[in-house]
Amino acid sequence: MRTLLVDAGPMVHFTHSFANPGSPRIEDSIYAAGKGILIDDGRIVKIEDSYVLREEYSYHGDEPAVIDDLRMRSLGGNAVIPGLIDAHTHLVWSGDRSQEVRWRQEGKTYAEISQLGGGISHTTSATRGATKDDLYRSGYSRMRTALTSGTTHMEVKSGYGLDVETELKLIEVGHQLGQVNHLPTTDCTWLGAHDVPSQMKMEDYVDELLSQQLPAVIEQGLARSADVFCEPGWFSVEHSERILKESQSEGLALRMHIDEFSNGGGGELAAELAVQTADHSYHTPMDVRQDMQEAGVLTGFLPGTPYAMGDAWPSMNSIVEHGIDFTLATDFNPNCQTLSLPFMGSLMVQRCGMNPLDSLYAVTAQAARSSPHPSGNPHGRLSVGSVANINILDSPHWESWALKPSHTPIHSTVLEGEFFTH
């Protein structure tokens, strides 16, 4: 069935923003109030003035109506933005690490918490013991929560298994969740190089990653990308390069975690390998960011992590001023349990002074570069031919998308043509 939406308020479309490097311009990115959208087979097929579409399809009221195969709905002047894309999540895991907040308050570092039995190893133990059904149920609930905040697509990493069987299980569950027609779609990433199992030495685990895990992931055929936690104390630049090059030779796209706690040289490697995205990147020097930019690498900022950990985040405005392309994402994980991209936007806009259009661009059109839609069609923008992933705000002002950190600013979401009221 086709869907006709009319009487939109201001519509952020980002159709033309790609032609202009740096920050998107309002005049290139937003239609004035009064547009409508026609959707067919999960894609946008027409964007036109509402009065034209009303006449063409004989829709003269304001109440929802169905005529033949066409559902019609007035948006009543509410602002419209693209479906949000969460380009960095650790969605599927089991266990609870809430006690770590006290250790952090006592001044213990991430590495020290790991040595105490917390950190990734704690989650790994719980996740290995969870059944596939357990992981599916918790992942399903999390994705429903994300949808209420306007998320229509999610990158989903493994990384809490650290052995062949569990890593494959996490990738399979992430893929299965993305096939459910009333949930966001998913883009799966193998993150076997997230940490080293407590009983293994680094060299032995890297050998296992490449001789056992990587071949099994390739045979499974569900992961699009490989990722590495390249950080002093975890995977060195040399180990990361070896893992990433082997993964690339097997046809996987490349992603990295870099410079979360210090400048460990991951940015130079990201630029050299021209990875799709280098995330965290809090301590990457600006000259290295510019090298990454020239290599086509997106910087992925995850403001929820320093928020949850009580750390400072970098000056985002300086990054905007230097024309660095970046994404924002939730980094949903056991220590950062939020799936709200509007909250990420709020942190940037209301605490760091970022333009709300820049922050919205980072979770839509820019995020789409980092995590493509499984259909192969464009998403993260509103244009003819793109996936019909659309958010209707509960305000006539598009800026409101990032101004309600305690609850969702999304009135309703169109997910591949299906309408969901929150």
C-alpha positions as MATLAB code, in Angstrom:
seq = 'MRTLLVDAGPMVHFTHSFANPGSPRIEDSIYAAGKGILIDDGRIVKIEDSYVLREEYSYHGDEPAVIDDLRMRSLGGNAVIPGLIDAHTHLVWSGDRSQEVRWRQEGKTYAEISQLGGGISHTTSATRGATKDDLYRSGYSRMRTALTSGTTHMEVKSGYGLDVETELKLIEVGHQLGQVNHLPTTDCTWLGAHDVPSQMKMEDYVDELLSQQLPAVIEQGLARSADVFCEPGWFSVEHSERILKESQSEGLALRMHIDEFSNGGGGELAAELAVQTADHSYHTPMDVRQDMQEAGVLTGFLPGTPYAMGDAWPSMNSIVEHGIDFTLATDFNPNCQTLSLPFMGSLMVQRCGMNPLDSLYAVTAQAARSSPHPSGNPHGRLSVGSVANINILDSPHWESWALKPSHTPIHSTVLEGEFFTH';
ca = [
       0.000    0.000    0.000;
       1.185    3.512   -0.837;
       1.308    6.304    1.743;
       0.749   10.029    1.274;
       1.939   12.486    3.928;
       0.935   16.124    3.532;
       1.087   19.395    5.484;
       4.618   18.920    6.761;
       6.252   21.705    8.706;
       9.878   22.542    7.854;
      11.468   19.436    6.315;
      15.175   18.741    6.739;
      16.066   16.738    3.651;
      19.892   16.959    3.188;
      19.465   16.142   -0.499;
      21.932   18.762   -1.690;
      24.275   18.880    1.279;
      26.744   16.438   -0.245;
      27.696   19.003   -2.882;
      29.021   21.347   -0.188;
      31.987   20.208    1.918;
      31.902   21.075    5.601;
      28.781   22.100    7.439;
      25.416   21.746    5.695;
      23.760   25.039    4.813;
      20.184   25.721    5.851;
      19.221   26.935    2.384;
      20.481   23.664    0.869;
      19.073   21.371    3.535;
      15.572   22.454    4.558;
      12.299   22.824    2.662;
       9.891   25.437    3.963;
       6.647   24.255    5.551;
       3.987   22.898    3.223;
       5.639   19.956    1.480;
       4.238   16.445    1.172;
       5.751   13.016    0.532;
       4.430   10.092   -1.486;
       5.768    6.668   -0.492;
       5.534    3.446   -2.469;
       7.159    0.066   -1.779;
       9.180    1.440    1.119;
      10.769    4.277   -0.841;
      10.060    7.946   -1.408;
       8.702    8.434   -4.916;
       7.606   12.070   -4.827;
       8.193   15.227   -2.757;
       5.883   18.051   -3.783;
       3.853   20.938   -2.378;
       1.013   19.566   -0.278;
      -1.705   21.432   -2.163;
      -0.551   19.802   -5.413;
      -0.583   16.319   -3.858;
      -3.957   16.933   -2.214;
      -5.489   17.815   -5.567;
      -3.797   14.966   -7.399;
      -5.010   12.357   -4.904;
      -8.317   14.012   -3.877;
      -7.418   14.324   -0.214;
      -9.290   17.361    1.095;
      -9.658   16.659    4.815;
      -7.334   16.528    7.788;
      -8.283   13.141    9.216;
      -6.356   10.027    8.145;
      -8.035    8.358    5.176;
      -7.623    5.333    2.937;
      -8.728    5.385   -0.683;
      -8.079    2.225   -2.671;
      -4.408    1.398   -2.060;
      -3.463    4.823   -0.710;
      -3.203    5.772    2.973;
      -3.307    9.529    3.523;
      -2.316   11.502    6.595;
      -1.925   15.192    7.434;
       1.128   15.996    9.564;
      -0.508   19.167   10.863;
       2.561   21.328   10.395;
       4.913   19.206   12.473;
       8.561   19.359   11.411;
      10.046   16.396    9.547;
      13.594   15.004    9.627;
      15.194   11.873    8.124;
      15.230    8.607   10.011;
      18.148    8.610   12.457;
      21.092    6.237   11.978;
      23.050    4.922   14.956;
      26.423    4.202   13.369;
      28.159    2.676   16.411;
      26.472    0.308   18.856;
      27.364   -2.731   20.929;
      23.758   -3.867   20.923;
      23.944   -7.571   21.770;
      25.391   -8.681   25.115;
      24.357   -9.985   28.515;
      25.243   -9.127   32.111;
      25.227   -6.065   34.363;
      28.222   -3.881   35.263;
      26.441   -1.189   37.266;
      28.830   -1.658   40.196;
      31.636   -0.142   38.126;
      30.300    3.361   38.719;
      31.636    3.189   42.293;
      35.079    2.104   41.090;
      35.205    5.007   38.680;
      34.202    7.373   41.475;
      37.091    5.978   43.529;
      39.429    7.056   40.731;
      40.111    3.683   39.166;
      40.944    3.730   35.457;
      39.307    1.642   32.756;
      42.336   -0.660   32.746;
      42.281   -1.030   36.539;
      38.574   -1.889   36.499;
      39.311   -4.557   33.920;
      42.016   -6.015   36.184;
      39.460   -6.177   39.024;
      37.255   -8.450   36.950;
      35.059   -5.740   35.503;
      35.117   -4.268   32.047;
      34.778   -6.223   28.841;
      35.828   -9.526   30.447;
      32.867   -9.411   32.859;
      30.407   -8.921   30.004;
      32.168  -11.592   27.961;
      31.630  -14.174   30.693;
      27.920  -13.369   30.975;
      27.440  -13.262   27.216;
      29.100  -16.613   26.650;
      26.623  -18.097   29.122;
      23.561  -16.545   27.481;
      21.489  -18.485   24.968;
      20.755  -17.161   21.525;
      17.116  -16.678   22.572;
      18.226  -14.660   25.623;
      20.321  -12.380   23.455;
      17.576  -12.031   20.860;
      14.983  -11.020   23.472;
      17.180   -8.373   25.066;
      18.278   -7.085   21.641;
      14.665   -6.906   20.487;
      13.678   -4.832   23.526;
      16.617   -2.495   23.002;
      15.781   -1.954   19.350;
      12.164   -1.120   20.177;
      13.474    1.492   22.601;
      15.766    2.909   19.913;
      12.861    3.163   17.463;
      10.861    5.337   19.868;
      13.739    7.818   19.715;
      13.687    7.868   15.926;
      16.433    5.350   15.126;
      15.686    3.540   11.878;
      19.019    1.801   11.262;
      21.826    0.570   13.535;
      25.387   -0.607   13.127;
      25.696   -3.621   15.459;
      29.037   -4.968   16.666;
      30.005   -8.292   18.143;
      32.952   -8.212   20.556;
      31.600   -9.630   23.791;
      32.299  -13.236   22.896;
      36.035  -13.290   22.132;
      35.771  -16.866   20.896;
      34.564  -18.283   17.611;
      31.248  -19.697   18.826;
      30.065  -16.627   20.721;
      31.253  -14.076   18.172;
      29.305  -15.895   15.456;
      26.272  -16.059   17.777;
      26.356  -12.304   18.363;
      26.647  -11.536   14.661;
      23.793  -13.927   13.870;
      21.497  -12.362   16.468;
      22.321   -8.854   15.246;
      21.522   -9.896   11.694;
      18.274  -11.637   12.663;
      17.044   -8.571   14.547;
      17.601   -6.457   11.462;
      15.285   -8.715    9.450;
      12.238   -7.975   11.646;
       9.990   -5.649    9.642;
       8.968   -3.445   12.576;
      12.500   -2.895   13.893;
      15.412   -0.804   12.595;
      17.610   -2.494   10.022;
      21.125   -3.548   11.029;
      24.649   -3.485    9.637;
      26.795   -6.116   11.355;
      30.434   -5.699   12.349;
      32.890   -8.304   13.629;
      34.773   -6.911   16.651;
      36.657   -9.979   17.804;
      39.587   -7.627   18.482;
      37.740   -5.891   21.330;
      39.860   -7.299   24.152;
      42.112  -10.269   24.888;
      40.588  -13.194   26.817;
      42.028  -13.275   30.330;
      43.639  -16.679   29.854;
      45.457  -15.770   26.631;
      48.484  -13.754   25.573;
      48.066  -11.025   22.979;
      50.138  -12.731   20.261;
      48.268  -16.004   20.690;
      44.892  -14.283   20.531;
      45.791  -12.306   17.409;
      46.833  -15.591   15.782;
      43.488  -17.098   16.813;
      41.582  -14.119   15.446;
      43.157  -14.551   12.043;
      43.324  -18.345   11.855;
      39.938  -19.185   13.421;
      37.559  -16.284   13.986;
      38.057  -14.401   10.719;
      37.622  -17.480    8.477;
      34.479  -18.450   10.403;
      33.047  -14.929   10.092;
      33.727  -14.916    6.351;
      32.080  -18.325    5.965;
      29.048  -17.144    7.945;
      28.725  -14.192    5.562;
      26.680  -11.873    7.803;
      29.229   -9.250    8.866;
      29.966   -6.389    6.450;
      32.853   -4.891    8.423;
      35.702   -5.634   10.798;
      36.608   -3.391   13.727;
      39.583   -3.232   16.119;
      39.977   -1.586   19.544;
      43.273    0.137   18.751;
      44.345    1.637   22.054;
      47.449    1.484   24.278;
      46.901   -1.422   26.646;
      44.686   -3.210   24.153;
      45.524   -3.785   20.478;
      48.649   -1.991   19.321;
      48.909   -0.177   16.002;
      50.951   -3.087   14.662;
      48.443   -5.728   15.762;
      45.550   -3.596   14.506;
      47.172   -3.184   11.101;
      47.668   -6.925   10.776;
      44.049   -7.713   11.701;
      42.586   -4.999    9.501;
      44.659   -5.864    6.433;
      43.759   -9.539    6.708;
      40.093   -8.605    7.112;
      40.232   -6.298    4.121;
      41.813   -9.017    1.999;
      38.763  -11.168    2.825;
      36.380   -8.480    1.575;
      35.354   -6.819    4.828;
      35.031   -3.051    5.158;
      37.178   -1.520    7.905;
      36.289    0.380   11.080;
      38.384    1.318   14.102;
      38.127    2.391   17.738;
      40.980    4.867   18.284;
      42.434    7.344   20.786;
      39.693    7.016   23.395;
      41.995    7.364   26.406;
      45.151    8.800   24.841;
      46.751    9.493   21.472;
      47.887    5.989   20.602;
      48.635    6.479   16.910;
      45.418    4.917   15.672;
      44.554    7.969   13.579;
      47.665    7.603   11.436;
      46.767    3.971   10.744;
      43.154    4.916    9.980;
      44.359    7.416    7.391;
      46.881    4.985    5.903;
      44.265    2.250    5.462;
      41.479    4.707    4.545;
      39.064    2.958    6.917;
      35.400    3.909    6.733;
      35.253    5.369   10.216;
      37.587    5.902   13.174;
      35.464    6.219   16.305;
      35.947    7.756   19.746;
      38.976    9.753   18.549;
      38.857   12.064   21.561;
      42.648   12.515   21.710;
      43.518   12.506   18.010;
      45.587   15.588   17.039;
      43.979   17.968   14.556;
      46.689   17.441   11.922;
      45.966   13.707   12.062;
      42.229   14.392   11.816;
      42.939   16.363    8.656;
      44.973   13.455    7.256;
      42.026   11.189    8.015;
      39.691   13.648    6.313;
      41.846   13.702    3.165;
      41.812    9.889    3.143;
      37.994    9.862    3.279;
      37.824    8.597    6.872;
      34.838    9.666    8.947;
      35.498   10.575   12.557;
      32.884    8.926   14.759;
      32.164   10.813   17.969;
      30.370    9.027   20.793;
      29.469   11.707   23.353;
      27.489    9.320   25.547;
      30.664    7.519   26.578;
      32.507   10.444   28.202;
      29.150   11.546   29.629;
      28.673    8.144   31.307;
      32.321    7.868   32.357;
      32.539   11.420   33.717;
      35.220   12.431   31.209;
      35.524   15.567   29.106;
      34.921   15.494   25.364;
      36.847   17.370   22.675;
      35.957   20.787   21.304;
      33.417   19.866   18.675;
      33.219   23.382   17.291;
      36.912   23.333   16.360;
      36.266   20.132   14.424;
      33.378   21.770   12.586;
      35.498   24.835   11.860;
      38.225   22.665   10.312;
      35.699   20.961    8.043;
      36.168   17.491    9.527;
      33.394   15.096    8.503;
      32.034   13.308   11.547;
      29.198   11.169   12.826;
      27.547   11.014   16.244;
      26.391    7.700   17.685;
      25.273    6.270   21.023;
      28.020    3.672   21.573;
      25.336    1.683   23.446;
      27.243   -0.748   25.682;
      27.207   -2.033   29.289;
      28.731    1.232   30.582;
      26.737    3.578   28.338;
      23.171    2.351   28.340;
      21.378    4.891   26.213;
      19.930    4.297   22.766;
      18.748    7.877   22.269;
      20.372    9.727   19.393;
      18.360   12.859   20.327;
      20.166   12.734   23.681;
      23.501   12.650   21.821;
      22.295   15.674   19.884;
      21.319   17.393   23.123;
      24.781   16.872   24.599;
      26.355   18.494   21.569;
      23.833   21.320   21.144;
      22.956   22.189   24.738;
      26.331   21.492   26.355;
      28.893   22.013   23.584;
      27.221   24.742   21.554;
      27.022   22.819   18.297;
      24.624   23.990   15.598;
      21.619   21.620   15.692;
      21.818   21.208   11.912;
      25.425   19.961   12.137;
      24.482   17.479   14.842;
      21.464   16.256   12.859;
      23.614   15.859    9.742;
      25.977   13.674   11.791;
      23.224   11.167   12.723;
      21.592   11.061    9.292;
      23.373   11.747    6.000;
      26.886   11.434    7.414;
      26.027    8.303    9.376;
      24.664    6.773    6.171;
      28.149    7.005    4.689;
      29.457    4.943    7.583;
      26.621    2.387    7.664;
      24.733    1.804    4.382;
      21.186    0.496    4.261;
      20.962   -3.243    3.461;
      18.675   -2.514    0.490;
      21.451   -0.549   -1.190;
      19.163    2.489   -1.451;
      20.135    5.869    0.014;
      19.008    6.617    3.565;
      19.625    9.343    6.101;
      18.081   11.902    3.762;
      14.686   12.646    2.249;
      14.886   12.476   -1.521;
      13.186   10.678   -4.368;
      14.506    7.124   -4.445;
      15.703    7.053   -0.846;
      14.406    4.641    1.801;
      11.182    5.966    3.351;
      12.642    6.294    6.853;
      11.130    9.509    8.189;
      10.671   11.089   11.622;
       7.782   13.445   12.392;
       8.652   15.630   15.374;
       6.198   16.717   18.060;
       7.014   20.357   17.258;
       6.734   22.709   14.289;
      10.452   23.491   14.687;
      13.084   21.086   13.360;
      15.586   22.256   16.019;
      13.484   20.484   18.645;
      15.002   17.145   17.616;
      17.930   17.802   20.000;
      16.213   19.747   22.789;
      14.378   17.070   24.783;
      17.064   14.952   26.453;
      14.731   13.340   29.005;
      12.151   12.010   26.529;
      11.711   11.479   22.827;
      11.067   14.483   20.576;
       9.692   12.097   17.940;
       5.903   12.016   17.534;
       5.933    9.226   14.962;
       8.295    7.359   12.667;
       7.840    6.041    9.168;
       9.969    2.906    8.908;
      10.389    1.769    5.302;
       6.911    3.126    4.581;
       5.200    1.801    7.725;
       3.821    4.413   10.151;
       4.532    4.056   13.910;
       3.161    6.506   16.474;
       5.216    6.652   19.683;
];
